[in-house]
């Protein structure tokens, strides 16, 4: 069953499109690793009047990068597994029917 699915995905280029989409998502989450802390830092600076008081966080919030980092590594792992499964192991060819010698004198 998996061989038929693999062959269909490789021959119809659905696997290639899916791998490209997964790689694009990996890149977006990698960028998010750096963007999430900056976004939170800017938001806290902008709303410092609202957040003023006890318990205010100071410094750069690197802990906001952790969820994006986990998403990045999980998507990269799924992308790599699919890449190995689809393209690094050769697709088994289905044997075609042998050509008959009809019309040839014996």
Secondary structure per residue as TSV (DSSP state, phi and psi in degrees):
chain	resnum	aa	ss	phi	psi
A	1	X	-	360.0	-44.7
A	2	X	H	-69.1	-30.4
A	3	X	H	-67.2	-39.2
A	4	X	H	-65.7	-41.7
A	5	X	H	-63.0	-43.5
A	6	X	H	-62.1	-46.6
A	7	X	H	-62.1	-42.4
A	8	X	H	-64.6	-39.9
A	9	X	H	-69.7	-37.0
A	10	X	H	-74.7	-43.4
A	11	X	H	-73.3	-29.1
A	12	X	T	-97.4	2.6
A	13	X	T	65.2	13.8
A	14	X	H	-66.8	-38.1
A	15	X	H	-62.7	-39.1
A	16	X	H	-66.1	-42.8
A	17	X	H	-65.4	-42.6
A	18	X	H	-63.5	-41.4
A	19	X	H	-65.1	-38.4
A	20	X	H	-64.5	-40.1
A	21	X	H	-66.4	-43.7
A	22	X	H	-62.5	-40.3
A	23	X	H	-65.6	-38.0
A	24	X	H	-64.0	-40.3
A	25	X	H	-64.9	-38.3
A	26	X	H	-60.4	-44.2
A	27	X	H	-64.6	-41.4
A	28	X	H	-63.5	-40.5
A	29	X	H	-72.7	-31.2
A	30	X	H	-64.6	-41.3
A	31	X	H	-65.3	-36.6
A	32	X	H	-63.5	-26.7
A	33	X	H	-58.8	-37.8
A	34	X	H	-90.1	-27.6
A	35	X	H	-79.7	-34.2
A	36	X	H	-62.5	-46.5
A	37	X	H	-65.5	-36.9
A	38	X	H	-67.5	-40.3
A	39	X	H	-61.7	-44.0
A	40	X	H	-68.0	-38.7
A	41	X	H	-62.5	-43.8
A	42	X	H	-66.0	-41.6
A	43	X	H	-64.2	-39.5
A	44	X	H	-68.9	-35.8
A	45	X	H	-67.3	-38.2
A	46	X	H	-68.4	-38.3
A	47	X	T	-107.8	38.2
A	48	X	H	-65.3	-27.8
A	49	X	H	-66.1	-38.9
A	50	X	H	-70.7	-37.9
A	51	X	H	-88.7	-2.9
A	52	X	-	-67.2	144.0
A	53	X	S	135.1	-169.7
A	54	X	T	-73.8	149.3
A	55	X	T	81.6	11.5
A	56	X	-	-70.9	133.7
A	57	X	-	-78.5	138.4
A	58	X	-	-119.6	159.4
A	59	X	S	90.1	-173.4
A	60	X	-	-92.4	128.4
A	61	X	-	-84.9	82.0
A	62	X	G	-71.6	-17.5
A	63	X	G	-68.7	-16.4
A	64	X	G	-76.9	-13.1
A	65	X	G	-83.0	-18.8
A	66	X	H	-61.4	-47.0
A	67	X	H	-60.5	-40.3
A	68	X	H	-65.9	-36.6
A	69	X	H	-65.3	-41.0
A	70	X	H	-65.6	-43.6
A	71	X	H	-61.0	-41.8
A	72	X	H	-60.2	-49.1
A	73	X	H	-67.7	-36.5
A	74	X	H	-67.7	-43.1
A	75	X	H	-65.3	-38.1
A	76	X	H	-65.0	-37.3
A	77	X	H	-65.6	-45.0
A	78	X	H	-63.0	-42.0
A	79	X	H	-60.5	-44.8
A	80	X	H	-66.3	-41.7
A	81	X	H	-63.2	-44.5
A	82	X	H	-64.6	-39.9
A	83	X	H	-61.6	-45.9
A	84	X	I	-62.4	-44.5
A	85	X	I	-67.9	-40.1
A	86	X	I	-82.7	-38.1
A	87	X	I	-121.4	-15.0
A	88	X	I	-93.8	-15.2
A	89	X	S	-109.3	129.6
A	90	X	-	-65.9	145.6
A	91	X	-	-75.9	132.9
A	92	X	-	-73.1	130.9
A	93	X	-	-81.2	139.2
A	94	X	-	-84.1	126.1
A	95	X	-	-65.7	132.8
A	96	X	-	-86.2	165.6
A	97	X	-	-68.5	139.5
A	98	X	-	-66.5	144.9
A	99	X	-	-68.5	130.7
A	100	X	-	-87.3	153.9
A	101	X	-	-97.3	42.0
A	102	X	T	-70.7	140.0
A	103	X	T	88.0	-6.1
A	104	X	-	-97.1	132.5
A	105	X	-	-71.3	144.4
A	106	X	-	-105.0	360.0
